[in-house]
Amino acid sequence: MQHFLALSDKIPWIMAPAIVIAASVIITVLVVVNRLLAPASKAMLVAVMLALSAWAMVMRAF
């Protein structure tokens, strides 16, 4: 959590709304794609997201 706070201190305040809008668009696109795909593809997409999340947690330890 401290990494996110340190990262947020480096983002200029003028860019904060743009980052929130971009994150909202990315999340919306992922949700729409997830709902349109077949169940097997959904499972693959979730597996990739879990793998990336696990990798981020592993890298956070370094």
C-alpha positions as semicolon CSV with decimal commas, in nm:
position;residue;x (nm);y (nm);z (nm)
1;M;0,000;0,000;0,000
2;Q;0,290;0,233;0,070
3;H;0,404;0,192;-0,291
4;F;0,070;0,323;-0,416
5;L;0,089;0,621;-0,183
6;A;0,442;0,700;-0,296
7;L;0,332;0,668;-0,659
8;S;0,032;0,894;-0,603
9;D;0,260;1,162;-0,461
10;K;0,454;1,167;-0,788
11;I;0,145;1,220;-1,008
12;P;0,074;1,588;-1,075
13;W;-0,271;1,697;-0,956
14;I;-0,364;1,813;-1,305
15;M;-0,323;1,455;-1,433
16;A;-0,533;1,291;-1,161
17;P;-0,871;1,332;-1,340
18;A;-0,723;1,199;-1,665
19;I;-0,585;0,893;-1,487
20;V;-0,920;0,824;-1,319
21;I;-1,103;0,855;-1,651
22;A;-0,852;0,628;-1,827
23;A;-0,876;0,367;-1,551
24;S;-1,257;0,378;-1,569
25;V;-1,250;0,327;-1,946
26;I;-1,006;0,035;-1,918
27;I;-1,215;-0,133;-1,646
28;T;-1,533;-0,081;-1,848
29;V;-1,377;-0,233;-2,160
30;L;-1,252;-0,534;-1,961
31;V;-1,598;-0,589;-1,810
32;V;-1,771;-0,566;-2,150
33;V;-1,521;-0,802;-2,313
34;N;-1,558;-1,043;-2,021
35;R;-1,937;-1,050;-2,061
36;L;-1,920;-1,105;-2,437
37;L;-1,674;-1,394;-2,437
38;A;-1,762;-1,761;-2,410
39;P;-1,721;-1,932;-2,069
40;A;-1,389;-2,097;-2,164
41;S;-1,248;-1,764;-2,274
42;K;-1,373;-1,605;-1,954
43;A;-1,187;-1,863;-1,750
44;M;-0,871;-1,796;-1,950
45;L;-0,907;-1,420;-1,901
46;V;-0,958;-1,461;-1,527
47;A;-0,657;-1,694;-1,508
48;V;-0,438;-1,436;-1,684
49;M;-0,558;-1,161;-1,448
50;L;-0,489;-1,381;-1,145
51;A;-0,143;-1,467;-1,277
52;L;-0,061;-1,100;-1,333
53;S;-0,189;-1,014;-0,986
54;A;0,022;-1,289;-0,831
55;W;0,326;-1,169;-1,025
56;A;0,268;-0,812;-0,900
57;M;0,251;-0,939;-0,543
58;V;0,574;-1,136;-0,592
59;M;0,752;-0,837;-0,744
60;R;0,629;-0,613;-0,462
61;A;0,840;-0,817;-0,220
62;F;1,156;-0,702;-0,400
